[in-house]
Amino acid sequence: MLPAAPEILRRFDIPGPRYTSYPTADRFVEAFGPADLQSALDARRQGPAAPLSLYVHIPFCEQLCYYCACNKIITKKHERGALYLQALAREADLYTAQLGAGQAVTQLHLGGGTPTFLSDEELSALMALLGRSFRLVPGGEHSIEIDPRTVDLKRLAHIAALGFNRISFGVQDFDPEVQQAVHRIQPFGQVEQLMVAARAIGFDSINVDLIYGLPKQTPGSFARTLAQVAQLRPDRIALYGYAHLPERFKPQRRIHSADLPGGADKLGMLSQALQAFEAAGYVYVGMDHFALPNDALAVAKRQGRLHRNFQGYSTQPDCDLVGLGVSAISRIGATYSQNAKTLDEYTDHLDQGRLPVARGLALSRDDLARRAVIMGLMCQGQLLFESIEQAWLLQFQEYFEPELERLRDYEAMGLVEVDANGIQVTASGWYVVRAIAMVFDRYIAADRNRAKFSRIL
C-alpha cells in the first residue's frame, strides 16, 4: 500500500456515494412497485437460472447507538422477533410462488439492526424457513453481523452449527470515553474473548468494523484502538468515516458537534489507520476494506474477481439479489426494488398478499453502461474501453468524452492513468476511488445536493 499524499486526502474530503449500486438508492422512485418487481421475477423465471444472493434484514436492537444510520427498531420486547419471522416466511413464500422453490443461493447475509437480537431458536427457525424456500448451496458464503454484547461462546458455536462461515463484529472503537459518547459499551476483553472462540470454532473469515471521526475520538485514542485491533488480527477490517447527518438521522442529534474531531484530526486518524494496517500486513482491498493476504477478499482482488453489492466488496460474481425484510433492497435483472421502511407498511403489503415493495428503479441502457464502468473502477481498478464498447455497442471515447476530459485533473494528480485502451487506477488513486467513480455518475453531475452522502474520507 502506497500512502496517499495529505494534500490528496484533504482535497477529496467531500461527500459522495459508496456505490453499492448504480444508480444509487436515492434515485429509486415510488412509481416502481410490486407489479414491476413481479415482472422482473417473471423474466428471471423464463431465462437461465443464475444463482441468487440472499440478504435478510433484522431491524431490532436492544439499545440505540447514537452514530447509527441504519433502519432499526429499538426494543427490549424479544417476542417481536417471532412475529417478524412469520412475516419473513410470508415474503419468502411470495418469492417462491414467482420463482419456484429451490432456487440456488450462493451467498447469504444477515444484517440489521442486530441479527443476533434473535434467540438461538429463532435463528434456527430463520435458517429452516430459508431452507424451505431456497437451496443454500454447500460451500456458499454465509455471513452474519454480530453485536458482541449479544453473544457468548455458546451462541457463537450455535451460529457456526447453523452453517454461517463468516462473521462480522461491530466494534467501532475500543476507547471507553468514545463508547460512552456513542452509547455502545463493549470492553476490549469481551471482544477479545469472542475472537479467540471464533477462531477455535473455525469460521472462514472474521471481520471487524471500525469508525473514525466519532465523538471524543483523538489521534491518540484511535492509535490505541488500532493497536488493539492489530492484536486481535481479524481476517478483514472495514474502516468507515463517521458521517454526521443529524438532519437526516435522528439518533445522531444526541451527539454534540463540539465533541467531534476536527477535519485535520479526522484525516490524521485515517492516515494512522492506513499506516497501522500496512504495518500489520493487511492488503488494501479498496475504499474502506482491508484483508490479510490469504483472505478470500484479498485473493479475489489479486485475481481480478472482486465484485460489489449492497453489503460492500464481495468475492461472489454478479448475480441477482433477493432482499427480505423491512427496507431490504433486491436486484433482479435490470431492476432495483426496496421494501417498505416501516414494519407496519411492510406487514400491510404482506397481509394483502403482495410483495412489500415501496420504491425501485428500472435501469436504462445508459444506467447499465455507466454501472459497468463504475463497478469496473471500484472493483478492479481498471477499465478496458473495448469491453464496454462490445457489451453496450458504443464508442467509449465518444460516448464518455466529457468524463474523460474531467479525468485529466485526476491524471495530473497521479490518481489514474488513461491511454487509448482504457483507464487504470493508481495505487494512490485507490484511496479516493469513490471520487474517480463519481466522474461517470450522470445523476450526481447534475445534482448539487451532495450533502446527503457520507464523506469519501
C-alpha positions as CSV (number, residue, x, y, z in Angstrom):
1,M,0.0,0.0,0.0
2,L,1.4,3.4,-1.0
3,P,0.3,6.2,1.3
4,A,-1.9,8.8,-0.2
5,A,-0.4,12.3,-0.1
6,P,-2.0,14.5,2.6
7,E,-3.0,17.1,0.1
8,I,-4.9,14.4,-1.9
9,L,-6.7,13.3,1.2
10,R,-7.6,17.0,2.0
11,R,-8.8,17.7,-1.5
12,F,-11.2,14.7,-1.5
13,D,-12.7,15.1,1.9
14,I,-16.0,15.6,0.2
15,P,-19.4,13.8,0.2
16,G,-20.0,11.1,-2.3
17,P,-21.8,7.8,-2.9
18,R,-20.5,4.4,-1.7
19,Y,-21.6,2.8,-5.0
20,T,-23.1,-0.4,-3.6
21,S,-25.3,0.2,-6.5
22,Y,-25.6,2.4,-9.6
23,P,-27.8,4.3,-9.8
24,T,-27.7,4.9,-6.1
25,A,-30.7,4.2,-3.8
26,D,-31.6,7.8,-3.5
27,R,-32.6,7.6,-7.2
28,F,-35.3,5.0,-6.6
29,V,-38.9,6.1,-7.3
30,E,-42.2,5.2,-5.8
31,A,-43.7,4.7,-9.3
32,F,-41.8,1.4,-9.2
33,G,-44.0,-1.0,-7.2
34,P,-44.8,-4.7,-6.6
35,A,-46.1,-5.3,-10.2
36,D,-42.7,-4.1,-11.6
37,L,-40.8,-6.4,-9.4
38,Q,-43.1,-9.3,-10.3
39,S,-42.4,-8.6,-14.0
40,A,-38.7,-8.8,-13.3
41,L,-39.1,-12.1,-11.4
42,D,-41.2,-13.4,-14.3
43,A,-38.4,-12.6,-16.7
44,R,-35.9,-14.3,-14.4
45,R,-38.0,-17.4,-14.3
46,Q,-38.2,-17.6,-18.1
47,G,-34.4,-17.2,-18.5
48,P,-31.4,-19.2,-17.4
49,A,-31.5,-19.8,-13.7
50,A,-28.5,-17.8,-12.4
51,P,-27.6,-18.2,-8.8
52,L,-29.0,-15.9,-6.2
53,S,-27.6,-13.8,-3.4
54,L,-29.9,-13.5,-0.4
55,Y,-30.0,-10.7,2.2
56,V,-32.2,-10.7,5.3
57,H,-32.7,-7.6,7.3
58,I,-33.3,-8.0,11.0
59,P,-34.3,-4.5,12.2
60,F,-34.3,-5.0,16.0
61,C,-31.8,-3.6,18.5
62,E,-32.0,-3.5,22.3
63,Q,-30.1,-0.3,22.6
64,L,-29.6,2.8,20.4
65,C,-26.2,3.6,19.1
66,Y,-26.1,7.3,18.6
67,Y,-24.0,7.2,15.4
68,C,-26.2,4.7,13.6
69,A,-27.9,5.5,10.3
70,C,-29.3,2.0,9.7
71,N,-33.0,1.2,9.6
72,K,-33.7,-0.2,13.0
73,I,-36.3,-0.6,15.7
74,I,-35.2,-0.1,19.3
75,T,-37.0,-2.6,21.6
76,K,-36.4,-5.0,24.5
77,K,-39.5,-7.0,23.6
78,H,-37.9,-10.1,22.2
79,E,-41.3,-11.6,21.4
80,R,-41.4,-9.3,18.4
81,G,-38.7,-11.5,16.8
82,A,-41.1,-14.4,16.4
83,L,-43.8,-12.2,14.8
84,Y,-41.2,-10.9,12.4
85,L,-40.1,-14.4,11.4
86,Q,-43.7,-15.1,10.4
87,A,-43.6,-12.0,8.1
88,L,-40.3,-13.1,6.6
89,A,-41.8,-16.5,5.9
90,R,-44.7,-15.0,4.1
91,E,-42.4,-12.8,2.0
92,A,-40.2,-15.8,1.1
93,D,-43.4,-17.7,0.0
94,L,-44.2,-14.8,-2.3
95,Y,-40.8,-15.1,-4.0
96,T,-41.0,-18.9,-4.3
97,A,-44.5,-18.5,-5.8
98,Q,-42.9,-16.5,-8.6
99,L,-39.6,-18.3,-9.0
100,G,-40.3,-21.8,-7.7
101,A,-38.8,-23.4,-4.7
102,G,-35.2,-24.5,-4.5
103,Q,-33.5,-21.5,-6.3
104,A,-29.8,-21.9,-5.7
105,V,-28.3,-19.4,-3.2
106,T,-24.6,-19.0,-3.2
107,Q,-24.4,-16.0,-0.8
108,L,-26.4,-15.3,2.3
109,H,-26.0,-12.3,4.5
110,L,-27.9,-11.4,7.7
111,G,-27.8,-7.7,8.6
112,G,-29.6,-5.1,10.6
113,G,-30.2,-3.8,13.1
114,T,-28.9,-6.6,15.1
115,P,-29.4,-10.1,13.7
116,T,-28.3,-11.6,17.0
117,F,-31.3,-9.9,18.6
118,L,-33.0,-13.2,17.6
119,S,-32.6,-16.1,20.0
120,D,-30.8,-19.3,19.1
121,E,-34.1,-20.9,18.5
122,E,-35.3,-18.1,16.3
123,L,-32.1,-18.1,14.3
124,S,-32.6,-21.8,13.8
125,A,-36.2,-21.2,12.6
126,L,-35.0,-18.5,10.2
127,M,-32.5,-20.8,8.6
128,A,-35.2,-23.5,8.4
129,L,-37.6,-21.2,6.6
130,L,-34.9,-20.0,4.2
131,G,-34.0,-23.7,3.5
132,R,-37.6,-24.4,2.7
133,S,-37.8,-21.6,0.1
134,F,-34.3,-21.6,-1.3
135,R,-31.4,-24.1,-1.8
136,L,-28.4,-22.9,0.2
137,V,-25.5,-24.2,-1.9
138,P,-22.9,-26.2,0.1
139,G,-19.7,-24.2,0.3
140,G,-21.5,-20.9,-0.2
141,E,-20.7,-17.7,1.7
142,H,-23.0,-17.4,4.7
143,S,-22.3,-14.4,6.8
144,I,-23.9,-12.6,9.8
145,E,-23.4,-9.3,11.6
146,I,-22.8,-9.7,15.3
147,D,-23.1,-7.2,18.2
148,P,-20.5,-8.5,20.7
149,R,-22.9,-7.6,23.5
150,T,-25.5,-10.1,22.4
151,V,-23.5,-13.3,22.1
152,D,-21.4,-15.6,24.2
153,L,-19.2,-18.6,23.4
154,K,-22.2,-20.9,23.3
155,R,-24.1,-18.7,20.9
156,L,-21.1,-18.4,18.5
157,A,-20.9,-22.2,18.3
158,H,-24.6,-22.3,17.5
159,I,-24.2,-19.8,14.8
160,A,-21.5,-21.9,13.2
161,A,-23.7,-25.0,13.5
162,L,-26.3,-23.3,11.5
163,G,-23.9,-23.0,8.6
164,F,-22.5,-19.5,9.0
165,N,-18.9,-19.4,7.9
166,R,-18.2,-15.7,8.0
167,I,-19.0,-13.3,10.9
168,S,-18.6,-9.6,11.4
169,F,-18.1,-8.0,14.8
170,G,-19.3,-4.4,15.2
171,V,-16.5,-2.8,17.3
172,Q,-16.3,0.9,16.0
173,D,-13.9,1.9,18.8
174,F,-12.4,0.5,22.0
175,D,-11.9,3.7,23.9
176,P,-14.2,3.8,26.9
177,E,-14.9,7.6,26.6
178,V,-15.8,7.2,22.9
179,Q,-18.0,4.2,23.7
180,Q,-19.8,6.3,26.3
181,A,-20.3,9.2,23.8
182,V,-21.9,6.9,21.2
183,H,-23.9,4.8,23.8
184,R,-22.2,1.5,23.0
185,I,-20.2,0.0,25.8
186,Q,-18.2,-3.2,24.9
187,P,-14.8,-3.7,26.6
188,F,-11.9,-4.9,24.6
189,G,-11.7,-8.1,26.8
190,Q,-15.2,-9.1,25.8
191,V,-14.4,-8.8,22.1
192,E,-11.1,-10.5,22.5
193,Q,-12.7,-13.5,24.2
194,L,-15.2,-13.8,21.4
195,M,-12.5,-13.5,18.7
196,V,-10.4,-16.3,20.3
197,A,-13.5,-18.5,20.5
198,A,-14.5,-17.8,16.9
199,R,-11.0,-18.8,15.7
200,A,-11.2,-22.0,17.7
201,I,-14.7,-22.8,16.2
202,G,-13.2,-22.3,12.7
203,F,-15.1,-19.6,10.9
204,D,-13.6,-19.0,7.4
205,S,-13.3,-15.2,7.9
206,I,-13.8,-12.8,10.8
207,N,-14.4,-9.1,10.1
208,V,-14.2,-6.2,12.5
209,D,-16.0,-2.9,11.7
210,L,-14.3,0.4,12.8
211,I,-15.4,4.0,12.6
212,Y,-13.1,7.1,12.7
213,G,-14.4,10.6,13.3
214,L,-16.6,9.6,16.3
215,P,-17.2,12.0,19.2
216,K,-14.4,12.2,21.8
217,Q,-12.0,10.4,19.4
218,T,-8.5,11.8,19.2
219,P,-5.5,10.6,17.2
220,G,-4.0,9.3,20.5
221,S,-7.1,7.3,21.5
222,F,-7.6,6.0,18.0
223,A,-4.0,4.8,17.9
224,R,-4.7,2.7,20.9
225,T,-7.8,1.2,19.2
226,L,-5.7,0.4,16.1
227,A,-3.1,-1.4,18.2
228,Q,-5.8,-3.4,19.9
229,V,-7.3,-4.4,16.6
230,A,-3.9,-5.4,15.3
231,Q,-3.6,-7.6,18.4
232,L,-6.9,-9.3,17.6
233,R,-5.8,-9.8,14.0
234,P,-9.2,-10.2,12.2
235,D,-9.1,-11.6,8.7
236,R,-10.8,-8.4,7.4
237,I,-11.3,-4.9,8.6
238,A,-13.9,-2.4,7.4
239,L,-13.0,1.2,8.2
240,Y,-15.7,3.8,7.8
241,G,-15.6,7.5,8.3
242,Y,-18.4,8.7,10.5
243,A,-21.0,10.7,8.6
244,H,-22.6,13.3,10.9
245,L,-26.0,14.0,9.3
246,P,-28.3,14.8,12.3
247,E,-30.8,16.4,10.0
248,R,-31.4,13.0,8.3
249,F,-30.8,10.6,11.2
250,K,-32.5,11.4,14.5
251,P,-30.2,9.4,16.8
252,Q,-27.2,11.5,15.7
253,R,-28.9,14.5,17.3
254,R,-27.7,13.1,20.7
255,I,-24.1,13.6,19.5
256,H,-22.7,17.1,20.3
257,S,-21.0,18.6,17.3
258,A,-18.4,20.1,19.6
259,D,-17.3,16.6,20.6
260,L,-16.5,15.6,17.0
261,P,-12.8,15.7,15.9
262,G,-11.9,18.4,13.5
263,G,-11.2,17.8,9.9
264,A,-7.4,17.7,10.3
265,D,-7.6,15.2,13.2
266,K,-10.1,13.0,11.3
267,L,-7.8,12.9,8.2
268,G,-4.9,12.2,10.6
269,M,-6.8,9.2,12.0
270,L,-7.4,7.9,8.5
271,S,-3.6,8.2,7.8
272,Q,-2.8,6.5,11.1
273,A,-5.1,3.6,10.2
274,L,-3.6,3.2,6.7
275,Q,-0.1,3.0,8.2
276,A,-1.1,0.7,11.0
277,F,-2.8,-1.8,8.7
278,E,0.1,-1.8,6.3
279,A,2.5,-2.4,9.1
280,A,0.3,-5.3,10.3
281,G,0.4,-6.9,6.9
282,Y,-3.1,-6.1,5.6
283,V,-3.9,-5.7,1.9
284,Y,-5.8,-2.6,0.9
285,V,-8.7,-4.1,-1.0
286,G,-10.4,-0.8,-1.8
287,M,-12.2,2.2,-0.4
288,D,-12.7,1.1,3.2
289,H,-11.8,-2.6,3.2
290,F,-8.6,-4.3,4.3
291,A,-7.8,-8.0,4.4
292,L,-5.0,-10.4,5.3
293,P,-3.2,-11.6,2.1
294,N,-4.7,-15.1,2.3
295,D,-8.2,-14.0,2.9
296,A,-10.6,-14.7,0.0
297,L,-11.3,-10.9,-0.4
298,A,-7.6,-10.2,-0.9
299,V,-7.2,-13.2,-3.2
300,A,-10.2,-12.0,-5.3
301,K,-8.6,-8.6,-5.7
302,R,-5.3,-10.1,-6.8
303,Q,-7.1,-12.3,-9.3
304,G,-9.4,-9.6,-10.7
305,R,-12.5,-11.3,-9.3
306,L,-13.7,-8.6,-6.9
307,H,-17.3,-7.6,-7.1
308,R,-19.5,-5.1,-5.2
309,N,-23.1,-5.3,-3.9
310,F,-25.2,-3.8,-1.2
311,Q,-23.1,-5.3,1.5
312,G,-19.9,-3.9,0.1
313,Y,-17.0,-5.7,-1.6
314,S,-17.6,-9.4,-2.3
315,T,-15.9,-12.4,-3.9
316,Q,-19.2,-13.5,-5.5
317,P,-19.8,-12.9,-9.2
318,D,-22.6,-10.5,-10.2
319,C,-25.9,-12.3,-9.6
320,D,-29.5,-11.4,-8.8
321,L,-30.2,-10.4,-5.2
322,V,-33.3,-11.1,-3.1
323,G,-33.7,-8.9,-0.1
324,L,-36.1,-10.0,2.6
325,G,-37.4,-7.9,5.4
326,V,-38.0,-4.2,6.3
327,S,-36.2,-1.8,3.9
328,A,-34.2,-4.6,2.2
329,I,-33.2,-4.0,-1.4
330,S,-33.4,-6.5,-4.2
331,R,-31.7,-6.5,-7.6
332,I,-33.4,-8.6,-10.2
333,G,-32.2,-8.3,-13.8
334,A,-32.1,-4.6,-14.7
335,T,-34.2,-3.5,-11.8
336,Y,-33.7,-2.5,-8.1
337,S,-36.5,-2.6,-5.6
338,Q,-36.7,-1.6,-1.9
339,N,-39.1,-2.9,0.6
340,A,-41.2,-0.6,2.8
341,K,-39.1,1.0,5.5
342,T,-41.6,0.7,8.4
343,L,-42.8,-2.5,10.0
344,D,-46.5,-1.5,9.7
345,E,-46.2,-0.7,5.9
346,Y,-44.1,-3.9,5.3
347,T,-46.6,-6.2,7.0
348,D,-49.6,-4.4,5.4
349,H,-48.3,-5.3,2.0
350,L,-47.8,-8.9,3.1
351,D,-51.3,-9.0,4.6
352,Q,-52.7,-8.1,1.2
353,G,-50.7,-10.9,-0.4
354,R,-48.3,-8.7,-2.4
355,L,-44.5,-8.2,-2.4
356,P,-43.7,-5.3,0.1
357,V,-42.1,-3.0,-2.5
358,A,-42.2,0.7,-1.7
359,R,-40.0,2.0,-4.4
360,G,-37.4,1.0,-7.0
361,L,-36.0,1.6,-10.4
362,A,-35.9,0.1,-13.9
363,L,-32.4,0.8,-15.3
364,S,-31.9,2.4,-18.7
365,R,-29.3,1.4,-21.2
366,D,-27.2,4.4,-20.1
367,D,-27.6,3.3,-16.4
368,L,-26.4,-0.2,-17.2
369,A,-23.4,1.1,-19.2
370,R,-22.4,3.5,-16.5
371,R,-22.9,0.9,-13.8
372,A,-20.4,-1.4,-15.7
373,V,-17.9,1.5,-15.8
374,I,-18.3,2.5,-12.2
375,M,-18.1,-1.1,-10.9
376,G,-15.1,-1.8,-13.0
377,L,-13.3,1.1,-11.5
378,M,-14.5,0.4,-7.9
379,C,-13.7,-3.4,-8.0
380,Q,-10.9,-4.0,-10.5
381,G,-9.3,-0.5,-10.5
382,Q,-9.2,-0.6,-14.3
383,L,-11.3,-0.4,-17.3
384,L,-10.8,-1.6,-20.9
385,F,-12.7,0.6,-23.3
386,E,-13.2,-2.4,-25.7
387,S,-15.1,-4.4,-23.1
388,I,-17.7,-1.6,-22.5
389,E,-17.9,-1.0,-26.3
390,Q,-18.7,-4.6,-27.1
391,A,-21.2,-5.0,-24.2
392,W,-23.1,-1.8,-24.8
393,L,-22.5,-1.1,-28.5
394,L,-21.0,2.3,-28.1
395,Q,-17.8,4.2,-28.8
396,F,-16.3,4.8,-25.4
397,Q,-14.2,7.8,-26.1
398,E,-17.1,9.5,-27.9
399,Y,-19.9,8.5,-25.5
400,F,-17.9,9.4,-22.4
401,E,-15.9,12.3,-23.9
402,P,-16.9,14.8,-21.1
403,E,-16.0,12.3,-18.4
404,L,-12.6,11.6,-19.9
405,E,-11.9,15.3,-20.1
406,R,-12.7,15.6,-16.4
407,L,-10.4,12.7,-15.6
408,R,-7.4,14.8,-16.9
409,D,-7.3,16.5,-13.5
410,Y,-7.1,13.2,-11.7
411,E,-4.4,12.0,-14.1
412,A,-2.4,15.2,-13.4
413,M,-2.6,14.3,-9.6
414,G,-1.3,10.8,-10.3
415,L,-4.6,9.1,-9.4
416,V,-5.4,7.5,-12.8
417,E,-3.6,6.6,-16.0
418,V,-5.6,7.0,-19.2
419,D,-4.5,5.8,-22.6
420,A,-6.1,4.7,-25.9
421,N,-7.1,1.4,-24.4
422,G,-8.5,2.2,-21.0
423,I,-8.3,3.6,-17.5
424,Q,-6.0,2.4,-14.7
425,V,-6.5,3.5,-11.1
426,T,-3.0,4.0,-9.5
427,A,-2.0,2.9,-6.0
428,S,-2.7,6.4,-4.6
429,G,-6.0,6.6,-6.6
430,W,-7.4,3.6,-4.8
431,Y,-7.8,5.7,-1.7
432,V,-10.2,8.1,-3.5
433,V,-11.7,5.6,-5.9
434,R,-15.2,6.8,-5.0
435,A,-14.3,10.3,-6.4
436,I,-13.0,8.7,-9.6
437,A,-16.2,6.7,-10.0
438,M,-18.2,9.9,-9.4
439,V,-16.9,11.3,-12.7
440,F,-19.1,8.8,-14.5
441,D,-22.2,9.3,-12.4
442,R,-24.7,11.1,-14.6
443,Y,-27.1,11.8,-11.7
444,I,-24.6,13.3,-9.3
445,A,-23.1,15.5,-12.1
446,A,-26.5,17.2,-12.3
447,D,-27.2,17.2,-8.6
448,R,-25.7,20.0,-6.4
449,N,-27.1,18.5,-3.2
450,R,-24.3,16.0,-2.3
451,A,-24.6,16.6,1.5
452,K,-27.0,13.6,1.6
453,F,-24.0,11.3,1.1
454,S,-21.3,10.3,3.6
455,R,-17.9,11.9,3.1
456,I,-15.4,10.0,0.9
457,L,-12.7,10.0,3.6
